[in-house]
Each structure stands twice: as C-alpha cells, then as structure tokens.
C-alpha cells in the first residue's frame, strides 16, 4: 500500500504520494542551485503593444541559447516587469539576467519604441527547497493572468506558463510551429548573438518557449498535473509570502480572496461565512484584506457585504 500524507490548505485536502516525492527531490538536488529572477514592478510600461512583447520573447530565446550554462525553467514578461526561474551558478544567472534586460531594451529601441528599461534592474533570490521552487514556479506562471482579466495561467501568451501541463498547447506547437531562419532570427531579435543559434521554431509570430525551456523535463518538479494545478490555484498564502519578500504587490481574484478569508473566518470566528461575522470582525477583516491581500474596495465590499462608502471611510484616500 502506498504511503500517503495528508495536507490541508484553505479548507482543501491534498493527497500527496510520499514515494512520488523522491524523483522530484532528486531532480531538485541534481540541478541546484535555483534562482528567482525579478525586476521591480513600479516601472513605466515598456511593452505598449503585442509586437513589443513578441520582440521580448524572441530576444529571450536568443539570450537563453547564448547562455547554455543557465537553464531557464519558466518565465513571464509583464507590461513593465519580468519574472524568471533559472538553474545555474549565481554569477552565470546574474550575467544572463543583465544580458536579457539589456538586449530587450536595445531591441525595442531598434523597433522604434520610445521606452527605457533602465529601471528594470534584475534581482535574484536563491530558491533553497523543492517546496520553495514549486511555489515560485507557480507564482511566476500565474503572474500575468492576475493583471490580464481575459487570460488564465494556461493562456497568457508572454511566457512559458501556458505550456506547463497543457497537452493542447503542446500539440498546437507540434502541428503548427515553423523553423526560424538565421537572418529572420537576427531581424526579429536585432542581435548578432542569434547567428550561432539553431533549432528554434516559431508559433504565433515569435519563438516558442518549448524550444528553449525544457518544459516537459521541468514538469518533473511536480508529482503530477493535479499537484501543479493545486499550486497554481490554491497556494495563495505562499504566493503572498513571495510577493512580500520581493516587494511586489499581488492581486487576487474574488474566488481566491473568498477562499482565504473564509478559512480565516472559520479559524478566528468559528464561521466560514465572511458576510455573517460580527461587525467588529468585519472591520478587522477589511483591514487585513486591504493591507495583506491588496484587496480593492469593491472586493472588500463584495466579500464582507459592506457598503463601499463604509469601506472607503476606513482608509485614507492615499491607501485606496
């Protein structure tokens, strides 16, 4: 009989096969150290349209292929910042991160965009456990959808996220991707670094991350698709901790907030229904939602069933 451990998070039970952890731990140990690369989010927008994003994706492919000592596990470009997860020596990862930001900025200028990435100084944080690595990968892979209401972690196009545990996306790549010629890649990336790069394939107008992220391989950091989806959709407290550690604001959907606040209500007030706790408790919850979960006035109002005027009166205008 298999040895199962039971973990609970926000009212959800997750069955973990202890024996299945061994291959994941082996993969983590074999390729350590791992790093979370991130740039500040409080920057002007430097990707004003889809063409700018495509340029960044093409440059990312070239930079990864030009730095074989670094293995890119996943990444996402947002309109004004970047997240990535890498394996490799610290100095190599730092060099890769600087090269990536520099090359993207240069390529955008050659495309005619009046933008600067001078404030996008890359920071790196070492990931010291398999649990931490899983949390960071899921944090990165859901980052784009949080600010794009029309997307999910399995559809946001500007990163490797959409290919993790997504067989339909992988099948589209197999069926419709096309080879990139050397001159074409140079034109797309605006860099001669691309001259020695081979084996890249394009899909949807840019080089597909499946060519350079070894996604099928790194899926082995998770026991299975179910565990990955749990991390993407339910590990809200872990994502909040990462955001606080790197100084980034993170936004939650109503469903995610409701699950977390319901769990808190059950623990603190004996009732999992936020709208039915006493008024004094609602005031405490409202402050926690605003300051710890970055909830909007409307979210606080909807979940706690408080009038928006009451919620606004609780906070100075500068905090709304």
VENCOR-V858200 format. One record per backbone hydrogen bond with DSSP energy under -1.0 kcal/mol. CO is the residue of the C=O (numbers start at 0). NH is the residue of the N-H. Records with the same first field share a line. If there is no record, write none. Layout:
CO->NH / NH
This chain:
2->17
4->15
6->13
8->11
11->8
13->6
15->4
17->20
18->21
20->24
21->25
22->26
23->27
24->28
25->29
26->30
32->87
33->126
34->85
35->124
36->83
37->122
40->42
48->52
49->53
50->54
51->55
52->56
53->57
54->58
55->59
56->60
57->61
58->62
59->63
60->64
61->65
63->66
66->69
70->86
73->84
74->159
75->82
78->45 / 46
80->77
81->38
82->75
83->36
84->72 / 73
85->34
86->70
88->92
89->93
90->94
91->95
92->96
93->97
94->98
95->99
96->100
97->101
98->102
99->103
100->104
101->105
102->106
103->107
104->108
105->109
106->110
107->112
108->111
112->114
116->119
118->120
122->37
124->35
128->132
129->133
130->134
131->135
132->136
133->137
134->138
135->139
136->140
137->141
139->142
141->145
143->146
147->150
151->154 / 155
156->158
157->76
159->162
160->163
162->165
165->169
166->170
167->171
168->172
169->173
170->174
171->175
172->176
177->201
180->184
181->185
182->186
183->187
184->188
185->189
190->193
191->194
193->196
199->179
200->207
201->177
202->205
205->202
207->210
208->211 / 212
213->217
214->218
216->219
217->220
218->221
223->227
224->228
225->229
226->230
227->231
228->232
229->233
233->235
234->238
235->239
236->240
237->241
238->242
239->243
240->244
241->245
242->247
252->256
253->257
254->258
255->259
256->260
257->261
258->262
259->263
260->264
261->265
262->266
263->267
264->268 / 270
272->275
277->281
278->282
279->283
280->284
281->285
282->286
283->287
284->288
285->289
286->290
287->291
288->294
295->299
296->300
297->301
298->302
299->303
300->304 / 305
306->310
307->311
308->312
310->313
311->314
315->318
316->319
